[in-house]
Structures are given as C-alpha cells and as structure tokens.
C-alpha cells in the first residue's frame, strides 16, 4: 500500500481518510456517523459525491508508482446513486480509465463493508499547477 496524506481540509473535516493512492488508483474510507446523514437517516448524497470525486480525482494524481501527487481540478463528475447506507464504514475506490497530457478520466465505486454497491461515478479532470503559497 502506498499511502499519502490527502492534504485536503474538507476531507479532514468530513472524516474521510485516504487509505491508498498510487499510479492509476486511490481508495478513501469514511466511518458514517450522524453528521453524514440526511433527514431520512441515510448517507447524504453530497457526502457520497465528495467521496467519489476524491477517489476519481486522486486516481490520476500520481504519474508513477510512489511518485509525488500532482494537482487537478474536476471538470465533470457524473454520479449514479444505487443503494443506501446509514452507518458503518464505506470505501470509495477510484481507477484511472484514460489519461492525456492535460486531461484524464476516472471512475469510482462506493461500497459498504459487505461489498454492496452504494454509488458509482465517472469523471473528467484537468491537471493544474500547484497552488501558489503566496510566499
């Protein structure tokens, strides 16, 4: 397993953890708690979308195994909500499907501990320069 710190304040705030990242893949996990639920007591769609966006996006950040993570912006993200979740640990597994010089495409699946599919996503991402620190 090649693990990195996600360095993403929103993911940290939501309790989303980067478990694995490497060339063409990433895995994020979340332990679903009350703050992640909607009024019906189910996983909020925006939390699922954030997990899937991160899994897709990070899958294309490493140019080679063990390499530093680059930067990218989400251009498009399509999500299909298939199942329900109201607790437990969920994993979002992203895979690079195609890469070009400045754009790449990735897909991801969100599953529970039993392997049941909660949602899927497909996205397009544009590589970007590292943000300026203002120093």
C-alpha positions in Angstrom: 0.0 0.0 0.0 1.3 3.4 -0.9 -0.4 5.9 1.4 -0.2 9.7 1.3 -1.8 12.4 3.4 -4.8 13.8 1.4 -3.9 17.4 2.4 -7.5 18.3 1.9 -9.2 20.3 4.7 -12.8 19.4 3.5 -12.0 15.6 3.6 -10.4 16.0 7.0 -13.5 17.9 8.3 -15.8 15.2 7.0 -13.7 12.4 8.5 -12.7 11.0 5.0 -9.4 9.2 5.1 -7.1 8.5 2.2 -6.2 4.8 2.6 -4.3 4.1 -0.6 -3.0 6.1 -3.6 -0.7 5.2 -6.5 -0.4 5.3 -10.2 -4.0 4.9 -11.6 -5.7 4.1 -8.3 -7.0 5.5 -4.9 -9.1 4.4 -2.0 -10.8 6.6 0.5 -12.8 5.5 3.6 -15.4 7.0 5.9 -17.0 5.8 9.1 -20.5 7.1 8.7 -21.8 9.0 11.7 -24.8 11.2 12.4 -23.2 14.2 10.8 -23.1 12.4 7.5 -26.8 11.6 7.3 -29.8 13.4 5.7 -33.2 13.9 7.2 -34.2 10.3 6.4 -31.3 8.9 8.3 -29.4 7.9 5.2 -26.0 8.9 3.8 -26.3 12.5 2.5 -25.8 12.5 -1.3 -23.2 15.3 -1.1 -21.0 13.2 1.2 -21.2 10.3 -1.3 -20.4 12.7 -4.1 -17.4 14.1 -2.2 -16.0 10.6 -1.6 -16.5 9.6 -5.3 -15.0 12.9 -6.5 -11.9 12.4 -4.3 -11.5 8.8 -5.3 -11.7 9.6 -9.1 -9.6 12.7 -8.8 -6.7 11.2 -6.7 -6.6 8.1 -9.0 -5.0 10.3 -11.7 -2.6 12.4 -9.5 0.4 10.1 -9.3 2.4 9.9 -12.6 4.1 6.7 -11.5 4.0 4.3 -8.5 5.5 6.0 -5.4 5.6 9.4 -7.2 4.5 12.7 -5.8 0.9 13.6 -6.2 0.1 16.3 -8.7 -2.8 18.7 -8.7 -6.1 18.6 -10.7 -9.5 20.2 -11.0 -12.8 18.4 -11.5 -14.2 19.3 -14.9 -17.2 16.9 -14.9 -18.5 14.3 -12.4 -21.5 12.0 -13.1 -22.9 10.0 -10.2 -25.4 7.1 -10.0 -26.9 6.5 -6.6 -27.7 2.8 -6.4 -28.0 1.8 -2.8 -28.5 3.2 0.7 -26.2 3.5 3.7 -27.0 4.7 7.2 -23.9 3.7 9.1 -20.7 1.6 9.1 -17.5 2.0 7.0 -17.7 2.9 3.4 -14.9 2.7 0.8 -14.6 4.7 -2.4 -12.2 3.0 -4.9 -11.1 5.1 -7.8 -9.4 3.9 -11.0 -7.8 5.8 -13.9 -9.5 4.9 -17.2 -7.7 7.2 -19.7 -5.0 9.9 -19.4 -3.8 12.5 -21.8 -1.3 15.3 -21.5 -3.6 17.7 -19.6 -6.8 15.8 -19.0 -7.6 12.4 -17.5 -10.7 10.3 -16.9 -11.5 8.1 -13.9 -14.3 6.1 -12.4 -15.1 5.1 -8.8 -17.3 2.8 -6.8 -18.6 3.5 -3.3 -19.2 0.2 -1.4 -20.0 -0.8 2.2 -18.1 -3.4 4.3 -20.3 -6.2 2.8 -19.2 -5.1 -0.7 -22.7 -3.8 -1.6 -22.7 -1.0 -4.1 -23.9 2.4 -2.8 -23.0 4.6 -5.8 -20.7 4.9 -8.8 -19.1 7.9 -10.6 -17.3 8.8 -13.8 -15.3 12.0 -14.1 -13.1 14.2 -16.2 -10.2 16.0 -14.6 -7.7 18.7 -15.7 -4.2 18.7 -14.5 -3.2 22.0 -12.9 -0.1 23.7 -11.5 0.5 23.6 -7.7 -1.3 26.5 -6.0 0.9 29.4 -5.1 1.7 29.7 -1.4 2.0 33.5 -1.6 5.5 33.5 0.0 
